[in-house]
Amino acid sequence: MAELTLGDLGEHAVIERIVAVAPSSRNGDDAAILGQAAPNSRTVVTTDMLIENRHFRTEWSTPEEIGQRAILQNFADIEAMGARPIAAVLAIAAPPSTPISFIEGLARGVEQRVEYYNAELVGGDLTSGDMVVISVTAIGSLGGSAPALELHRAKPGQTVIAAGSIGYSGAGLALLKAMPRSDVPSSLSPLIDAFVAPTLNPGRGMIARATGATAMTDNSDGLVFDLSTIATRSKVSIDLDPNTIAPDALLLEAGELLGIDPWDWILGGGEDHTLLGTTAFDVPSGFRAVGHVVKPGTHPVTLGGEPPRTTSGWVSF
C-alpha cells in the first residue's frame, strides 16, 4: 500500500497531524497569544531557514533530526542574546508528493527540541513548493535591565569564552560528503550527530549574561568568521589560545580517515552553534576560556598571536 502524501491529505489534515505531534493550547487560531511578559523584560525574535539539498539532505538526516536542527539553530540565536527561548513558529513548503510520515517526523523533532527548552510550538504555515523549505521564527524573553549580549560590547582585557564543541559539525558534514552514513565508523558518530542534530544546553546564554558577559554569538558560520564579527563590531581584536581549541581525539581520527587537517573544521567549519562570548569576570558555568580580547590590530582574529590559516566560513551567496 502506497504511503499517504501531503497531496493525498490536504493542508488542513496535515496541519492537524502536526498539531497532534506538537500540541499547544496557543496553536490553532489565526495567531498565537503569548503570556504577558514579566515586568522589566524584553521580547527577542529571530528567524532562520533550512532548504533541502542546501542545508540538509534526506539521505543524511532523519525527519526528526531535521526538525531538531531547525529549532536549535534558532534557539541558539536567542541564547546568544542572553535570553530564554519561549516559543517557536514553524512554516513548511513541500511538494505534494512528500510523504506525510516525513512531516510527522519533522514535527516530532521540533517538539522534542522545544520541550527540551520548556518552550512551545505555537503556530505556523504549510504550503506547496518545489522542494522542502523549513522556516522557524523563535521568540525569547530577555529579563531584567542588564544589557543584552550584543556584538559590539567586547572590550580589550576581557576573556573569550565558549560553551560547546568546536569543529564537530564541520567534521560530520565532511564525513557525510565522503561516504554513506551507514559506513561512518561508529566511533565517529558524535561528529555526525553534531551536524544532523546539534545540541546546546538550555540556559547557557542566560547564565553568561547573569555573571557579567558582554558580547556573544553562536558558532554558525565558522569560528574565525563569527568572532571576526564581534571583533569588527566592537573595534577590537581577538586572540585565540590554540591549546584550548586544538583537535581532540575524535577530530584527529576523522582527519586521518579523510586526509583533512581538522584545524580546517575548527577554524572554518561552523554550524556547531557553540556559544562564543566575552566577559570581564570569572568564566561562567558551562563555558571555558579560549582566548582574550586585545586592542585592535591588523587582523580581527589571531591564533596564538598569528593570523589564522583560514578565515573562511559559511556564506549564503
Secondary structure as the mmCIF struct_conf table of DSSP 4:
data_model
#
loop_
_struct_conf.conf_type_id
_struct_conf.id
_struct_conf.beg_label_comp_id
_struct_conf.beg_label_asym_id
_struct_conf.beg_label_seq_id
_struct_conf.end_label_comp_id
_struct_conf.end_label_asym_id
_struct_conf.end_label_seq_id
HELX_LH_PP_P HELX_LH_PP_P1 ALA A 2 LEU A 4
STRN STRN1 THR A 5 THR A 5
HELX_RH_AL_P HELX_RH_AL_P1 LEU A 6 LEU A 9
HELX_RH_AL_P HELX_RH_AL_P2 GLU A 11 VAL A 21
BEND BEND1 ALA A 22 ALA A 22
TURN_TY1_P TURN_TY1_P1 SER A 25 ARG A 26
BEND BEND2 GLY A 28 ALA A 31
HELX_LH_PP_P HELX_LH_PP_P2 LEU A 34 ALA A 38
TURN_TY1_P TURN_TY1_P2 PRO A 39 ASN A 40
STRN STRN2 SER A 41 ILE A 51
STRN STRN3 GLU A 52 GLU A 52
TURN_TY1_P TURN_TY1_P3 ASN A 53 HIS A 55
STRN STRN4 PHE A 56 PHE A 56
TURN_TY1_P TURN_TY1_P4 THR A 58 TRP A 60
BEND BEND3 SER A 61 SER A 61
HELX_RH_AL_P HELX_RH_AL_P3 PRO A 63 GLU A 79
TURN_TY1_P TURN_TY1_P5 ALA A 80 GLY A 82
STRN STRN5 ARG A 84 ALA A 94
TURN_TY1_P TURN_TY1_P6 PRO A 96 SER A 97
BEND BEND4 THR A 98 THR A 98
STRN STRN6 PRO A 99 PRO A 99
HELX_RH_AL_P HELX_RH_AL_P4 ILE A 100 TYR A 116
TURN_TY1_P TURN_TY1_P7 TYR A 117 ASN A 118
STRN STRN7 GLU A 120 SER A 128
BEND BEND5 ASP A 130 MET A 131
STRN STRN8 VAL A 133 GLY A 143
BEND BEND6 GLY A 144 ALA A 146
HELX_LH_PP_P HELX_LH_PP_P3 PRO A 147 ALA A 148
TURN_TY1_P TURN_TY1_P8 LEU A 151 HIS A 152
TURN_TY1_P TURN_TY1_P9 PRO A 156 GLY A 157
HELX_LH_PP_P HELX_LH_PP_P4 GLN A 158 GLN A 158
STRN STRN9 THR A 159 ALA A 163
BEND BEND7 GLY A 164 GLY A 164
BEND BEND8 ILE A 166 GLY A 167
HELX_RH_AL_P HELX_RH_AL_P5 TYR A 168 ALA A 178
BEND BEND9 MET A 179 MET A 179
HELX_RH_3T_P HELX_RH_3T_P1 ARG A 181 ASP A 183
BEND BEND10 VAL A 184 VAL A 184
HELX_RH_3T_P HELX_RH_3T_P2 SER A 186 LEU A 188
HELX_RH_AL_P HELX_RH_AL_P6 SER A 189 VAL A 196
BEND BEND11 ALA A 197 ALA A 197
TURN_TY1_P TURN_TY1_P10 PRO A 202 GLY A 203
HELX_RH_AL_P HELX_RH_AL_P7 ARG A 204 ALA A 210
TURN_TY1_P TURN_TY1_P11 THR A 211 GLY A 212
STRN STRN10 ALA A 213 ASP A 218
BEND BEND12 ASN A 219 ASP A 221
HELX_RH_AL_P HELX_RH_AL_P8 LEU A 223 SER A 234
TURN_TY1_P TURN_TY1_P12 LYS A 235 LYS A 235
STRN STRN11 SER A 237 LEU A 240
HELX_RH_AL_P HELX_RH_AL_P9 PRO A 242 ILE A 245
HELX_RH_AL_P HELX_RH_AL_P10 ALA A 249 LEU A 258
TURN_TY1_P TURN_TY1_P13 GLY A 259 GLY A 259
TURN_TY1_P TURN_TY1_P14 PRO A 262 PRO A 262
HELX_RH_AL_P HELX_RH_AL_P11 TRP A 263 GLY A 268
TURN_TY1_P TURN_TY1_P15 GLY A 269 GLY A 269
STRN STRN12 LEU A 275 THR A 279
BEND BEND13 ALA A 280 ASP A 282
HELX_LH_PP_P HELX_LH_PP_P5 VAL A 283 PRO A 284
TURN_TY1_P TURN_TY1_P16 SER A 285 GLY A 286
STRN STRN13 ARG A 288 VAL A 294
BEND BEND14 LYS A 295 LYS A 295
BEND BEND15 THR A 298 PRO A 300
STRN STRN14 VAL A 301 LEU A 303
TURN_TY1_P TURN_TY1_P17 GLY A 304 GLY A 305
STRN STRN15 GLU A 306 GLU A 306
BEND BEND16 ARG A 309 ARG A 309
#
